[in-house]
Amino acid sequence: MTRLYIVIPCYNEEAVLLETATRLREKIRTLMSESVITSDSRVILVDDGSSDGTWELIKRIHYSDNMFSGCKLSRNQGHQNALLSGLDCARGKCDAVISMDADLQDDINVIDEFVKKYEEGNDIVYGVRSSRKNDSFFKNKTAKLFYKLMGFMGAEIVPNHADYRLLSSRALESLFEFKEVNLFLRGIVPLVGYKSAKVYYERKERFAGKSKYPLKKMISFALDGITSFSIKPIKMITSLGAIFVIVSGSMLIYSLISYFTGHSVSGWTSLITSIWTLGGLQLLAIGIIGEYIGKVFLETKKRPRYIIEELLDDDISKTE
């Protein structure tokens, strides 16, 4: 049997959390009774600095059923860091860990399929949406654009996969070998490189509450993913600068020809040449400097990813 932990980041999930706990409790009890997972399997609810009553609910859930553990971050650190803190709490205490959202859009009925794939020898199991029929036309198209763009930028991400996944204890330990402060787990997890599989499921409508990813935040998340996982945009600026240098050379030749053939306005030649030349050189210089800044940026930030304020399980040690 598999000792399973489930990690759920929560940010202002007061409206849905009790229902989430109820459904998970029922599902886990069923898996225990069927000898799929061990009786000491657990759920870790991570409060990512919520401003509503989420933490109070987590405490109530924990005190009513010790299957549920609680982890309260000192402030809002963002979904990826909150998820990582929960995964860190689960390290060394389980055979496998599943991460999922609190809004019940991830189908909990496929958890047994995750465990089955793990027992077949897969260290990583990705939950992949089988369709996007519940999405609006705009969200559907922008999601497809996002995955294509990330692929173009060099990120090895799994299309239509968010953060519903299983990691074996070995894969979990390997994940923490990556020291990036600016996290993009969808891009990092595939780099772990162990044997993986996919479980397809139908993503449901949100049970209650509001989406934590409006358009502005989705765009921000996409930009974070690109800039934290790839320096290709900086390389594109370098290429653009090189192109402008070539264009400026062509404009210089054109300007000289215009001057000697008497078709130029006085002062126009020197002005246009200097604008194109300096503009191209500046972009080229910024691109070259940016190459180094990008590498330094990705490697040298040492801020803590999160700070845990309170834990509700004695078996979980406080970490950062």
N, C-alpha and C positions, 0 to 999 in steps of 0.2 A: 504493500500500500504506500501511497505517496503522502508525505506530510506537506500540506499545501497552505501557503499564506496568500491572502488577497489584499492588495494595497489600493486604497481609494482616496485620491486627493479630493478635498471638499472646500469649496469657496462659496459662501453664502448659499448653502444647500438646505436651509431650514425647511423649505416647503416639501422636499422630496426625501430627506434622509431617513425618516422613520419607515417609509415604505421600502426604501432600498434595503435597510437592515432586515426588515421582515421577510422580504423575498430571498435575500441571501441566506438568512438563517434557515429557511425552509429548504433551500437548495443544498446547503452544506450538510444539514442533518440527513437529507436523502442520500447524498454521496457517502456519508459515514456509515449509514445503515447498509448500503450496498457494498461496503468494504472497498470503495474506490479511493478514499482518502482516510487518513488516520483521525482518531478522535481528538487529537491535540492540534488540529489545523486551526488557523486563526484568520481574522480580518483586521487589518490596520486602517483606521479612519484618520486621515491627516487633515487637520484644520489649517488651511493656508491663510491665516490672518483674517478670518471672516469678520464682517461688521454686524452680522445678525446673530441669531441664537444657535448657530451651528455647533459651537463648542459645548454649550450646555446640553444639547441633544446628544452629542457624542458621549458625554459623561453619563447621561441617563442610560444610554444603550449599553455602555460598558458595565455599569453597576448592576444592570438587570441581567446581563449575560456576559460572562467573562470570555466568551468566544471572540468578542470584539475588544480590540485595544484602541487606545487613542493617542494621538501625537499632535501637540499644538505648537505651531511655529510662532516665533516672536513677532512676526509681521508678515504681510503678504509678500511672498517671494516668487510668485508665478507658478503656473501649473507644473512645468517641467522640474523645477527645484522641489516643489512639494511632493511630486511623485518620487523623485530621487531620495528624499528624506525617508519616505515610507519603505522604499526598497532597501535603504541602508539599515533601517530598523529590523528588517526581515533577514538580513545576512547572517548566515551561520545557524539559523534556527529552523530551516525548512529544506525540503528536497527541491521544491519549485515554488515560484511566486508568480501570481497573475496580477497585472495592473489593469484597472478599468476605471471609468468615470462613475460619478455618483448619480447621474441623472436618469439611469435605467434605459438609456438608448442602446448600450451594449447588451446583447442578449445573454443573460446569465445561464440560460439553458444549454449553452454550448461549452460550459466549463468542463463537463465530463469529456468532451471531445478534445479539449486542450490537454487534459491529463492523459488521455489515451495516446495522443501523439507523443507526449513526453515519455510515456512508458515504452513506446516503440523505438526510443533512442534519439529523439529530437531534443536538443538543448534549448532551442528557441521555437516558439509557435506563435505565428502572427494571426491575429483576428482581422479578417479582410471582409469588407462590405461586399455582398453579392450584387447589390444594385444601389442606385441613388434615386429611386423613384419618389422618395419622400422629400427630396431636396427641391428647392425652387429652381427655375431655369437658370437664374443668375448664379446661384451657389454651385449648381452642377457644372456649369461651364468654367467658372473660376477655379473650382477644385481640379478639373482636368488640366487647366492651364498651369496651376501650381505644380502638379506632379511632372508635367512636361518641362517646366522651367527648372525645377530642382534636378531633373535628369540631365538637362543641358549644362547645368552648373557643376555637374560631377558628383552629386549626392546619390548614393545607392539606397534610395528609399523604396519601400514596397507600396505600390499604388493602392489607394483606397484603404490604407491601414493607418490608424491613428495611434492610440496608446493602449489598445486592448491586446495584450500579448502575455505569453508565459515565458519565463526564463528559468532554466535549471539553476541549481546552486552554483554550478561551475560557470555558467554564463553570467550569473549575477556577479560573482567575484571578478570575472574578466571585465565586466562593464565598468567597475570602479577603478580599473587600471587607466581609464581615460580621465584625464584631469582637467578637461575644459571647464571653465567657470560658466561660460555662455553655452548653455545646453541646448542641443537639438537631438533628442533621443531617437527620433525616427530615422535620423541619419547615422547616429552612432551605433545603435544596436546591430544593424547589418554588418558593421565592421568587426564585430566580435568573431564572426566567421565560423561558428560551430554549425553542426547539422541543424537544419530548420525545416519547418513545415507550415502550412497555412490551414486555417479553419475559416470557412465562409459562413457568414450569418447575415440576417436581414436587420439593419439598424432601424430601431423604432423611433417613434416620436417621443420627445421629452415628456416624462410623466407629469412634472410640475415645475414651476419656477421659470426663470428666464435664461436664455442662452448666455454663457459667459464669453462668447466669441461673436460679437457684432462685427460688422464689416470693417470698422477701423482697427479692431483688435486682430482680425484675421489677416489684414494687410501687414500689420506690425509683426505678427507671428511669422508670416512668409518672409518678410525682410530679415527678421532675426535668424531664421533658418538658413537663408542664403549667406548672410554676412558672417555667421558663426561657423559655417561649414565649408565655405569656399571663398577663395580670393580671386575668383575668375572675374568679378566685376572690376577689380583693380587692374587686372590684365587687359580687360576691354578698354579701360581708360588709356592704358599705355599704347595699345594698338591704335586707338583713336588719335592720340598725340602724334604717333608716327605717320599716320595718314595725313594729318594736318601739316606736318613738316614737308611731306612730299607735295601736297597741294600748294603750300606756300612757295616752294621752289618753282612750281609751274606758274604761279601768279607772278613771281619775280621775272621770269622769262617773258611772260605776256606783257608785264608792265614796261619792261625795257623795250620790247618791240613797239608798243604803243608810243613810247616816248620818242624813239628815233624815227618813227614814221610820221610824227607830228599829230597824232590822234589823241593825245592825252591832255588833261587839264593841268595847269601848273600846280605842283605840289601833290597831285594825286598819286603819282608813282611812289614817292617815298612814304606817303601815308599808308597806302594799301599794302605795300610790301612789309612795312614794319608791323602793321596789325596782324597780318597772316603769319609772319615769321615768329614774332613774339608769342602770339597765341598758341601756335603749334609747339614751340619750344617749352612754354609753360605747362601745357598739358602733358607733354612727354616727361618733363621733370617731375611733375606731380605724380604721374603714373609710376615712375621708377622709385621715387621716395615711398609712395604708397605700397609698393611691393614689400618693402622692408617693414613699414609700419604695420601692415596686415599680418606679417609673420610674427612680429613682436607682440602685437595685440592678442593673437591667438595663443601665445605661449606664456606670457609673463603676468597676467592678472592673477592675483592670489587672494581675492576676496572670498570669504566663506560663502558657500552656496546657500546655506540656510542656518538658522540658529533655532534649536528646539527649546521652547519655554517650559513645556510640561509633558509628561508621559503618564499614561494610565495603565501601564503593564510593567510589573517588576522584572519580567524576563527580558525587557528591551532596554538596552543600555543607551544612554544619551550620547549622541554623536553629532558631528557637524558635516 
